[in-house]
Amino acid sequence: MDGSIYLVGLGGLVSALLSIIAYFLHYMHRDFRAVQADMIQLRKEVGFIKVDLVRLLKVMGMGKASSHFVSGS
């Protein structure tokens, strides 16, 4: 009888710990999706900045050098 009480208690403890882990994994997954959306937006903005930089360099008469500046190398 004593062994079964400990086994039930241990099962309840394991169940509670797994529930807590699942809760945090859910929020971690949600945060990763938010970061992914932010990265997509950031890539779009960087693309716009590169286009503006190329146009600015062409206006300044540095059109041939623009590929060096924009490529990042």
RARAUR-V636641 format. One record per residue. PHI is phi in whole degrees, 0 to 359 (999 if undefined). PSI is psi in whole degrees, -180 to 180 (NA if undefined). OMEGA is omega in whole degrees, 0 to 359 (999 if undefined). Layout:
# RARAUR-V636641
PHI|PSI|OMEGA, PHI|PSI|OMEGA
This chain:
# RARAUR-V636641
999|-42|181, 294|-37|180, 295|-37|181, 289|-33|178, 293|-42|179, 294|-38|179, 294|-41|177, 294|-41|178, 296|-42|178, 294|-40|177, 296|-40|177, 295|-39|179, 294|-45|179, 296|-41|178, 297|-42|179, 294|-42|179, 295|-41|177, 295|-35|177, 295|-41|178, 295|-43|179, 297|-43|179, 296|-38|178, 299|-48|181, 291|-36|176, 296|-37|178, 299|-47|180, 289|-33|177, 294|-41|178, 297|-42|179, 296|-40|178, 294|-39|178, 297|-38|178, 294|-37|178, 293|-40|178, 295|-39|178, 298|-42|178, 295|-39|178, 295|-38|179, 294|-38|178, 297|-45|178, 297|-40|180, 295|-40|178, 296|-39|177, 297|-44|181, 294|-38|177, 295|-38|177, 298|-42|178, 296|-39|180, 295|-40|179, 297|-42|179, 297|-45|179, 296|-37|179, 294|-41|179, 297|-45|179, 298|-43|180, 297|-43|180, 293|-35|177, 293|-40|178, 295|-36|181, 282|-4|179, 86|19|180, 246|38|185, 301|-38|182, 287|-28|180, 276|-9|185, 296|-34|181, 295|-32|178, 291|-42|181, 289|-38|185, 280|-33|183, 291|-21|180, 85|5|180, 263|NA|999
